[in-house]
Amino acid sequence: MLKLTKRGLALLVALAMLALIAGCGSSTGEQKADQKAAGKKFINIATGGTAGVYYPLGGAIAEILNKNIPGANATAQSTGASVANINMLTNGSVQLAFVQNDIAYYAANGTEMFKDKKVNGLKALATIYPETVQIVTLEKNGIKSIADLKGKKVAVGAAGSSVTANARQVLEAYGITFNDITPQYLSFAEAANGLKDGNIDAAFVTAGFPTAAIQDIAAQHKVVLLSIDNDKAEQLVKKYPYYTKITIPAKTYPNQEQDVIALGTKAMLVVTDKMDEQTAYDITKAIFTNLEQLKAAHSVGKFISKESAKDGLSIPMHPGAEKYFNEK
């Protein structure tokens, strides 16, 4: 019995050692996998609708970061744009986002759609290009001015988007509220389809021009861009300092024979103070040393420059970005 017990114990010891070795091997493999994952920098980029400007630029930025930052794993995703992007930055589901400077201002100051919901910790990497509040309709709809929008079905951007705020503010200058129109909360692509199908009469589109959604409409219908009267534009710029008066040149879209007066904001690249200084520096440097790829991605790329990257900042700049722009 004693002999058998010894053999049994020896067998148990051997099995235990094998299990320990296997466990160590598994643990080592898991550690290596964890170390490999730890070396990755996951950068989710919040953009906007697929028919806007943020989306193609975001894709180009993801490519730039993946090629130029060791360990970067950057991906761009379609979103509800500025307001949604700030919420995604706040909950940590994205690390970099496209945001209009007016919306960043509202969030940082707890006003407009962020009333009583002030967002702390937002930081800018840079402003990149002017975004224009474009008001589009079809010639056959007979709408000739912003004042004519009263009583019409008007697309005012996706619910809670920056476009909705722009639409409300522009209409306000003409004494029109959302109660005076039938607001349709649609993305740019949905608004384009709505105009083509006759389900809406006009649409607000805040984006760099030319905008894919408007080009899509213009390919099948004669579009009309509505101008903001000079006095109304000046009134809005005075009341909302993040606006500037901007001209959409004739021929920007097919059959557009006249210059159009509009309001402009600035698109920004925004992160939070949770991003470390080195990562913010690396992202900023990678983007601004590869601007040709942004020009190739969309025509607004020509407006993006190191020299204008601080124009229109409405929130503090991240120290990492500041470090890059202060380099000589």
C-alpha positions in Angstrom: 0.0 0.0 0.0 2.8 2.3 1.0 4.6 1.6 -2.3 1.5 2.4 -4.3 0.9 5.6 -2.3 4.4 6.8 -3.1 3.9 6.1 -6.8 0.6 7.9 -6.6 2.2 10.9 -5.0 5.0 10.9 -7.6 2.4 10.8 -10.3 0.5 13.7 -8.7 3.7 15.7 -8.3 4.5 15.1 -12.0 1.1 16.1 -13.1 1.2 19.3 -11.0 4.5 20.3 -12.5 3.2 19.8 -16.0 0.1 21.9 -15.2 2.4 24.6 -13.7 4.6 24.6 -16.8 1.5 24.8 -19.1 0.1 27.6 -17.0 3.3 29.5 -17.1 3.4 29.1 -20.9 -0.1 30.3 -21.2 0.6 33.2 -18.8 3.7 34.1 -20.8 1.6 34.0 -24.0 -1.1 36.2 -22.5 1.6 38.6 -21.2 3.1 38.9 -24.6 -0.4 39.5 -26.1 -1.1 42.1 -23.5 2.3 43.8 -24.1 1.6 43.8 -27.8 -1.8 45.4 -27.2 -0.3 47.9 -24.8 2.1 49.0 -27.5 -0.9 50.0 -29.7 -2.3 53.5 -29.6 -6.0 53.2 -30.4 -7.3 56.4 -31.9 -11.0 56.4 -32.8 -11.9 59.5 -34.8 -15.4 60.9 -34.7 -16.3 62.6 -38.0 -19.9 63.2 -39.4 -22.3 61.9 -42.0 -20.9 60.2 -45.0 -22.2 62.9 -47.3 -20.4 65.7 -45.4 -16.7 66.9 -45.3 -15.7 65.5 -41.9 -16.0 61.8 -43.1 -13.5 61.9 -46.0 -11.1 64.1 -44.0 -11.3 61.8 -41.1 -10.5 58.8 -43.2 -7.4 60.6 -44.6 -6.3 61.6 -41.0 -6.6 57.9 -39.9 -4.3 56.9 -42.8 -1.8 59.6 -41.9 -1.7 58.6 -38.2 -1.4 54.9 -39.0 1.6 55.6 -41.3 3.4 58.1 -39.2 2.9 57.2 -35.5 4.5 54.0 -34.3 1.8 51.6 -32.9 -1.1 53.8 -34.0 -4.3 52.0 -34.8 -6.6 54.9 -36.0 -10.0 54.5 -37.5 -12.6 57.1 -38.6 -16.3 56.5 -38.0 -19.4 58.2 -39.3 -21.3 60.0 -36.5 -24.0 62.6 -36.0 -21.2 65.3 -36.1 -20.2 68.0 -33.7 -22.7 67.6 -30.7 -22.6 63.8 -30.9 -18.8 64.0 -31.2 -18.4 66.0 -28.0 -20.5 63.4 -26.1 -18.4 60.6 -27.5 -15.2 62.4 -26.4 -16.7 62.8 -23.0 -17.6 59.1 -22.6 -14.2 58.0 -24.0 -15.5 56.1 -27.0 -13.4 58.3 -29.3 -10.1 60.1 -28.7 -10.2 62.7 -31.5 -13.2 64.5 -33.0 -14.2 67.0 -35.6 -16.2 69.8 -33.9 -17.4 73.2 -35.1 -15.9 76.0 -33.0 -19.3 77.3 -32.1 -20.4 73.9 -30.7 -17.1 73.6 -28.8 -17.8 77.0 -27.3 -21.3 76.0 -26.2 -20.0 72.8 -24.6 -17.2 74.5 -22.7 -19.5 77.3 -21.5 -22.6 75.2 -20.8 -24.9 77.2 -23.2 -27.3 76.4 -26.1 -27.7 72.6 -26.4 -25.2 72.1 -23.5 -27.2 74.4 -21.2 -26.7 73.0 -17.6 -24.4 70.3 -19.2 -21.1 72.1 -19.2 -18.3 69.9 -20.5 -14.9 70.2 -18.8 -11.6 69.2 -20.2 -12.1 69.8 -24.0 -8.9 70.8 -25.7 -8.2 71.9 -29.3 -5.5 70.5 -31.5 -6.1 73.0 -34.2 -8.7 74.8 -36.3 -8.6 73.5 -39.8 -10.9 75.1 -42.3 -14.0 77.4 -42.6 -17.4 75.7 -42.4 -20.2 77.6 -44.2 -23.9 77.8 -43.3 -25.4 76.9 -46.7 -29.1 77.2 -47.2 -30.2 75.3 -50.3 -33.5 74.9 -52.1 -34.6 74.0 -55.6 -35.4 76.7 -58.2 -38.8 75.0 -58.8 -39.8 75.6 -55.2 -39.9 79.4 -55.8 -38.1 80.3 -52.6 -36.0 83.3 -53.2 -35.0 84.5 -49.7 -34.6 83.3 -46.2 -37.7 85.2 -45.3 -39.6 82.9 -47.7 -38.8 79.9 -45.5 -41.7 80.8 -43.2 -44.4 78.0 -43.4 -42.0 75.7 -45.3 -40.6 72.2 -44.5 -37.0 72.9 -43.7 -34.2 70.4 -42.9 -32.3 71.8 -39.9 -29.7 69.1 -39.5 -29.7 65.9 -37.4 -31.4 66.3 -34.0 -29.1 68.0 -31.6 -26.5 68.8 -34.2 -24.6 72.1 -34.7 -26.6 72.7 -37.9 -29.8 72.9 -35.8 -28.2 75.7 -33.8 -27.0 77.5 -36.9 -30.5 77.3 -38.5 -32.2 78.6 -35.4 -29.8 81.5 -35.1 -30.1 82.5 -38.8 -33.9 82.3 -38.8 -34.0 84.3 -35.6 -32.4 87.2 -37.4 -35.4 87.2 -39.8 -37.9 87.0 -36.9 -38.6 83.3 -37.7 -38.7 80.5 -35.1 -39.0 76.8 -35.5 -42.7 77.3 -34.7 -43.0 79.2 -38.0 -41.6 76.4 -40.1 -41.9 72.6 -40.1 -38.4 71.5 -39.0 -37.1 68.3 -40.4 -34.2 66.8 -38.4 -32.2 65.2 -41.1 -28.6 64.3 -42.0 -27.1 65.9 -45.1 -27.7 62.8 -47.1 -31.3 62.5 -45.9 -31.9 66.2 -46.7 -30.5 65.8 -50.2 -32.9 62.9 -50.8 -35.8 64.9 -49.2 -35.2 67.8 -51.6 -34.9 65.5 -54.6 -38.1 63.7 -53.7 -40.0 66.9 -52.9 -40.5 66.0 -49.2 -38.9 69.1 -48.0 -38.6 72.7 -49.4 -35.1 73.7 -48.2 -32.2 72.6 -46.1 -29.5 74.0 -43.9 -26.1 72.4 -44.6 -23.2 73.6 -42.5 -20.0 72.2 -44.1 -17.0 73.2 -46.2 -18.0 74.0 -49.8 -18.5 72.4 -52.2 -20.4 69.9 -50.1 -21.1 66.4 -51.5 -24.8 66.5 -50.4 -25.4 69.7 -52.4 -23.4 68.5 -55.4 -25.6 65.3 -55.3 -28.8 67.4 -55.6 -27.3 69.7 -58.2 -26.5 66.7 -60.4 -30.2 66.2 -61.0 -31.9 69.5 -60.2 -31.3 73.2 -60.5 -30.3 74.3 -56.9 -30.5 77.8 -55.4 -28.4 78.9 -52.5 -30.0 81.6 -50.4 -28.0 84.6 -49.4 -28.0 86.2 -46.0 -28.7 89.9 -46.2 -25.7 92.0 -45.3 -27.3 93.7 -42.3 -28.5 90.4 -41.0 -25.1 88.8 -41.4 -23.5 91.7 -39.5 -26.1 91.4 -36.8 -25.4 87.7 -36.4 -21.6 88.2 -36.3 -22.0 90.9 -33.6 -24.2 88.6 -31.5 -22.3 85.4 -32.0 -18.5 86.1 -32.2 -17.6 82.7 -33.6 -19.3 83.6 -36.9 -17.7 85.4 -39.7 -19.2 86.6 -43.0 -18.1 84.5 -45.9 -18.7 84.5 -49.7 -19.5 81.3 -51.6 -18.1 82.2 -55.0 -20.2 81.9 -58.2 -19.8 78.6 -59.9 -19.1 76.7 -56.7 -22.1 74.6 -57.7 -23.6 73.9 -61.1 -25.8 76.8 -62.4 -24.8 79.0 -59.5 -24.3 82.3 -61.3 -23.9 84.7 -58.4 -21.8 85.0 -55.3 -23.7 84.1 -52.2 -23.3 85.8 -48.8 -23.2 83.3 -45.9 -21.9 82.8 -42.4 -18.8 80.8 -41.6 -17.6 78.9 -38.5 -14.4 76.9 -38.1 -14.0 73.2 -38.1 -11.7 72.1 -35.2 -9.9 68.9 -34.2 -10.7 68.4 -30.6 -9.5 66.0 -27.9 -9.7 66.0 -24.1 -7.2 66.7 -21.3 -7.0 62.9 -20.8 -4.8 62.6 -23.9 -1.1 62.8 -22.9 1.1 65.6 -24.2 3.3 63.3 -26.4 0.3 61.7 -28.1 -1.3 65.1 -28.8 2.0 66.3 -30.2 2.5 63.3 -32.4 -1.0 63.5 -33.8 -0.7 67.2 -34.5 2.7 66.9 -36.1 1.6 63.9 -38.3 -1.4 65.8 -39.6 0.4 69.1 -40.3 3.4 67.5 -42.0 1.1 65.6 -44.4 -1.3 68.2 -45.6 -1.1 67.0 -49.2 -3.1 63.9 -48.2 -5.9 66.2 -46.8 -5.9 68.2 -50.0 -6.3 65.0 -52.0 -9.2 63.9 -49.7 -11.3 67.0 -50.1 -11.1 70.4 -51.7 -11.3 72.1 -48.3 -7.9 70.7 -47.6 -6.4 73.7 -49.3 -7.6 75.9 -46.4 -5.7 73.8 -43.8 -2.4 75.2 -42.8 0.0 75.5 -39.8 -0.2 79.3 -40.1 -4.0 79.4 -39.6 -4.3 76.6 -37.1 -5.0 78.9 -34.2 -7.5 81.1 -36.0 -11.0 81.0 -34.4 -10.0 78.8 -31.4 -13.0 78.8 -29.0 -11.5 76.5 -26.4 -7.9 76.2 -25.0 -5.3 74.4 -27.1 -3.9 71.1 -25.8 -0.3 71.5 -24.5 1.0 68.9 -26.9 -0.4 70.8 -29.9 0.9 74.1 -28.5 4.3 72.5 -28.3 4.2 71.6 -32.0 3.0 75.0 -33.2 5.6 76.8 -31.1 8.4 74.9 -32.7 10.5 76.8 -35.2 
